[in-house]
Amino acid sequence: MTAKRMSRRDFLHLSAAATAGMVVAACAGQPAASPPAEEGAAQASDTMAEEPVEIRLSHWWGEQHNSWLPIVEEKANVKVKQEIYPWGEYLTKLKTQVAGGVAPDIIQLDQSHNADFFPKNVFVPFNDALQAADIDMSKWNVDPALELGYNGDILALSLFTMQGRSVYLNLDLVREAGYPEDELPLYGRSNFDTWHWDDFVAFLKAVTIKASDGAYEQYGYASAITDATSLAYQMASYDADLVDDPWTFAETEALLNTETAIAAAHDLIDLTVVHEVAPTLEAQQGIEGGLFRAGLAAATISWTNQTYLIAGLPFELGFMHLPFVDRRVHGIGANHWCINKASELIPQAQEASIIQTTDYEVGQALVDLAATISAYDPASYLDTLPEGDLGVIARIMLSRLKGMSDCDYCAEDVNMFNRAGFGRGGRFLQDTVRAELEKVLIGAKTVEQAMQDADAAVDAEIERV
């Protein structure tokens, strides 16, 4: 099936949330039937069909939900009033609404938002509603009790299988550097997903070109890496986490000063300060869209989605999976639906959310829109993924997931970790890690000093919250 193309305007609504795990090549589910009405409610349902109730739903996806909400409205006998806010404003707006008792019936969250709400008893659990709807819980790509659970309750349902992180290549620059293209572990080749981090670094060195005066003609990698998400993925490959409890918001300490965390930080920082394959902070400033989009860097790591496919880049793209240290990794925790405990339409909101996340027609609409696969029974959509580059990045994202992978060894011993496992002070941790690693890049601290200081600051914040 050919995927429906998004306009550039439509995509911009999506891409703002790409780093928050929104646009994905994911996996969706075989339709669970709409939740059955209890006996005696059938006549009421017939009457309701004439006048569906209106439920409010908030999200940041722009107009994309329009592709499947009509299906949900018909099957749940509701009318959905969307409340759409920009990603950068969404969390603040939602926290204000919840505090004021005026939040929508259905609320879309990102995994990184959960610490702000899950411990505060503001959402209705889905446990009973899922049981009443006779949902086969074994068909979820990840157990919702793990991915979206709190104190034994399932507080949300994932909209899709979380996208991965992978490497995008400027094949034109790779060729200009004289690197043997047939050695790249591109999707579909026998060496796909076999590169360790050291292999990647060796490649980046080979495709970095400097003039005789030391000026860069092209970089191997597109940016200096200081973000906590990249650090989390690198630590996960060492089988480690940023905090001691990345799932239940009961962390007691940060793990940033461990030997593993320091090694992971070195991996990222050394691309700039040791291997000299990535730019300094100063060198990457003022380049609109970044060095990769500008055609000045041979590789970059990004979310496995359509971001670069629709950007109209004037060079040929190549795609490979995220290199690993000890274990391959896949971060879990996608965008999801939550039900406001203050809603006066909880049964209707729950039914609409269950249909939205488990119904086959809705799932196929996700695939048709952007090669995105929902989180319920995802393998049933594999045959409908598009061909071409969009299909390739979708299959790369799925390749580390058992039951969805067409690469057997790629799905073995994968660390399925919480990709937003930053703890209750999540934004503080992210800001602190970035600030400390930036100090290393400008020569103000060593990696060891920066990680020690970050660890102490985050520990203090954990005690405070």
N, C-alpha and C positions, 0 to 999 in steps of 0.2 A: 504494500500500500504506500502511496506517495504521501509524504507529510505535507499538510497545508502550510504554506509559507507565511511567516509573520512579516508584517510591515516593519520598517525601521522604527516607526513611532511606537508600535506595539511592543517591540523588543525592548525599547528603552524603559518601558514600565517594568519589564521583567529583569533586565540586567542590573538595575539598581540594587536588586536583592540577590544577585548571583553569589556574592561572597557569603551571604547568609544562607546559602543552600537552597535557592528557589528554583532556578531554571535547571532542569536536570534531564539527563538521559537516564530514566529510572525504570521501575518495574511496577506494573499495576496488577489489578486483580480480576480474576474471573468473577462474574457478577454474583455476589450474594444476592438472593432475592430481597426485595424490599421487606423490611420487618413486618411480620404477620400481625394483623390486628387481632386483639383478643376477641374471643367469642362474645357476642353481644355488642361489640363495638362496630360491627360491619354496617349496621343501618346508620349509625352516627357518621361513619366514614362516607357513606353515600350522600348524606346531607351536606357534609363538609365539602364534598367535591364541588358543590355549586358555589361556595364562598370560601375559598382557601384563606387561611390566616396569613398575616404578613409577619415575617421574622426578619430581624436585622442581622446583618453579617458584616464584619469589618475585616479588611485585608489591605495589602499594599501592591497587589498584582495588576493594577490597572484594569483593563477591560478583558483580561484573559479568562476570567471565570464565566464570561458570557458564553463561552463555547460549550459549557456543560450544565450551567445552572437551569436552563429550561428543562433538561431531563430530570434534574432533582426536583424542581417545582412540580412537575407533573406526577412523579412517582410518590412524592411525600405530601402532595396536595397542600402546598404552601406557595406564597409569593415571597420572594427574597428581595429585600431592600439592601443594596450594597452601600457600605460606607467605606470609601477608599481614601487612604492617606499615604503620602510619600513615605518611603522606608525610613528616611532620616528623622521624620517627625512621629512615626507610628507609635513607638514605645511610650514616649512622653504623653501623647494623646490618650492612649489606652489606659495608662496608669491614672490619669486624671479622671477618666470616665468611670473606672472601677471605684475609685475613691469617692466619687460623687453619686454612685448608685445609678448611673445612666449608661452603662456599657451595653453593647449589643447582645443579642441572644447567642449568636455564634461568633467566636473570636478566633481569628487566625494568629498563630504565634510561630516564631522561629525557635529552634532549640536554644538559642542564646538568650531568649526571653524568659525561659521557664523558671529560673531562680527568682525572678521578680514576682512570680504568681503562685507557683505550685505549693510552697510552704504556707501560703496565706489563706487557704481554704476558700477560694473564690470560684472554683469550678466544680461542676457536677461530675462524678465519676461515670464512666461508660460501662462498668462491669455488668450491671443488671440489664441495661438496654441491649448490649451485645448478646447476652444470653437469651433474652426474649426474642431477639431477631434471628436467633438460631445461626449465628455467624460461626463458621468453622475457624476457630482461633489458630489452628495449625497452618493456615494459609497465609498469614501475615509474613512478610519478608523478614521482619524482626519482631520478636515477642513484644507487644505493646506494653506489657507490664514492666519490661526492662527499659525500652526506649522512651516511654512516656508515662512511667508509673511513679507513684509517690505513696509511701506507706501502704502498699498493697492495692491501691486504687489505680485504675487506668484513667488518667485525666485528659487524654487527648487521643486523636486518631490521625495518623500520618496521611498527608495528601499524596505522597509519592515515595518511591525508594530513593534515599538520599544519594545525590550525585557524589562522584569521587573527585580526586585531584589528579591531574595528569600533566604531561609535558606536551607543549605545542612547539613545533619546530618551524623555522623559516628555512625551507629546503634550498632556496636560492642561495642563502648565505652559507649553508652547510657545503654546498657544491663549490662556492667561490673559495672556501677555505681548503678545498681539496680533500675533505673527509670522505672516506669510502661509504657512499650512501647505502650500499647493500649490507653493511654491518649494523645499521641502525635497527633497534628492536621494535620496528613498526608493527602495528596491528596486522595480524594475518601471517606474519613470518614465524619461522620455527623458533627464533630467539625472542619472540615477543614476551615482555614482562619478565625478563631475566636479568636486567641490569641492576646491580647494586649501586649504592651511592658513589663508591669509588670509580666505578665504570662511567658514571655520569660526569664526575669531575674531570676524568681523563678526556672525555669527549668535549667538554666545555673548554678545556685548555687547547684542544686541537682546532677548535673553530673560533678562537679568539685571535684577532689580528691586530697587531700594533705596527705603527710606522717606525722608522729608524729613530725618530726623536722621542719615542715612547707614547705618542698620542694613539688613542684607540681608533682604528678604522672600523672595527666591529667588535662588539662584546659577545662572549659566549652566552652569558646569562643576562637577563634584562634589567635586574634591579638588585639593590642591596636589600637583604631580607631581615626584617626586624619584627614582624608581626607574630603574635602569640599563636595564631592558628597554624602557621607554618612550623613553629616550634612544637606545638602539640602533635602534629603529624610526624615530625622527625622523632620525637620522643616515643611515640606509639610504635615506631619501627624498631625501637630498642625495647619494646614491651613495657613502657613506663607512662605515667600520667603526670599532669601538672600539679594536681592536688591529691591528697590521700583518699578522697571519696568523690569521684567525678560524676556520680549518678544521683545520689539522694540528698544533696545539699546539706550534708552533715560533716563536711570536711573539718579537720582539726589542724591541718598544717599544709603548707605548700611544699612541693618537692623540687623546687627550682635550684637548690644548692647541692643536689645529688650529683654523683659522678656521671650518671646517665644524662641528666639535664645539661650539664656543662658540655658533655661530648656532643649532644644534639645542637647546642648553641654554637659550638665551634664549627660544626658542619655547615651551618648557614652563614655565619659571619666570615668564615675563612674563604668563601667564594670571592669576597671583596678584598680582605686584608692579607690573605696568604697566597691564594691561587691567582688572584688578580684577573678573574674572568668576568666579574660583575662590577658595575660602576660604584663609585662612592655616592654618598647622599647628594653631594653637590652636583656631581656629573649627571645625575638622573633628573635634576630639577629643570623645569622649563621646556620639557619635551612633551608636547601635547599628545595625550593618549599613552605615553610611555615609550620606552626604547624599542620594545618588540613591535608595536603597531607602526612605529616610525621606520621600521626596517633596519634598525641599528644593532639588533641582538639576535643571535641564532636560536635561542630557546627561552622559554618562560614556563613556569608552573602556574596552573590556574584550575578553576573548577571545570569539570568535564561537562561542558554545556555548549550552547551555540554562540557564545560571545564573539569569538573570532571568526566564525563562519559567515556571519552576516555583516561584518565590518567592512567588506569590500577591500580587503588588504591586497596590495599590488604584488604579492609573491605567493608561491605555492606553499601550502601548509602540510606538515606531517604530524602524526599523532603517535605517541607512545605513553605507556603507563608510568606512574610515579616510581622512580627508583627507590630502593629500600636498603636498609642497613642489615638488620637481622630478620625481620618479618615483613611480609607484605601487609599493608594496612588498608582499611576502609572505614572511614568515619561515618557513624550513623547518627540520626537525629535530623529529620526533615521538617519542613513546615507542617503545621498540624491544626486541626480544629479543636477548640475547647468550648464547653457550654457554660455560660454565665449562670452561677447559682442564683442570682437575683432575677433571672428571667421568669416571666409569667407563662412562657411557652416552652418549657423544658422538654416535654415529650416530642413536640413537633421539631424542635431544634435538634434533638438527638437523632430522630429518624432521618431528618435531612442530612445530617453529618454522616450517618452510617451509609446512606445511599451514595452520598458524594464520594466516599472512600472505598466502597466495596462493589458498586454496581458496574457491570461490564460495559454498558454504553458510555458511562461517564469515563471509565478507564480508557476506552478506545478514543474518546474525544481528546484526552490528554496526549495519547500517542500521535494522533493526527495533527494536533497543534504544534508540538515541539519535540516529538520523540521522547516524551516523558512518560514513565510507566508508574502506575499507582502502586501503593505498598501492599495491596491485598492480592494474593494469588498472581504474582507478577509474571511467572513463566508463561501464562496463557497469552501474553501479548508479544512474545519474542518474534513470532512469525510475521507480525504486522509492522515491525520496525522498518523505516525507510532504508533504501540503499544510499550509496554516496557517502559523503563526509559526515552528514548528520547521523546516518546509521552507524558509521564507524565509531564516532565518539560515544554513542549510546552503548555499543557493544564493549568498548573499552571500559566504560563505567561498570558494566555488569560482569566483567570478566573475573572479578575476585569474589563473586557471590555464588555460592553453591546453588545448583538448580537453575541458574540463569546464565552461567558461564559456558562459552564454547571453547574454553581452555582449561582442561582438567587440573593441571598443576598450578594454575594461577589462583584457584579457589581453595588450595590446601593451606592450612595453618595461617589463615589471615586474621590479623588482630582487628576485630570489630569493636572499635572504641568510640567513646562519646566525643564527637568532633567539637562540641562546645562545653567540654567538661572543665569549665573555669571556676566553678564553685559559686557561692552566694555573692561574692564580690567580683563577679566576672568581669565587668568593665574596668574595675580598678586593676585587676590582674593584667588585663590586656594592655591598658595604658602604661602600667609599670614596666612590663616586659619590653614594650616598644621603646620607651624612654631610656631604659638601661642599655639595651642593645645599640641604640643610636650613639650612646656615649662611647661604646667600644669602637664604633666605626669612625668617630672623630678623634680617637686616640686618647680619650680622657680616662678610660678604664680598661682593664683586661676583661676578657670574658668571665674569668673566675670571680673577679670583684663585682662585676655587674650582676651576675646570677646570685651571688651571696646577698647583695643589697636588695635585689628584687625579692628574694625569698624572705628576708626580714620584713620588708614593707608589706608583703602579702600576708605573712603570718600575723602581723599587727592588725591588718584589716579583717582577717578572719576572727580574731578575738573581739574586734569592735562590733561586727555584725552578728 
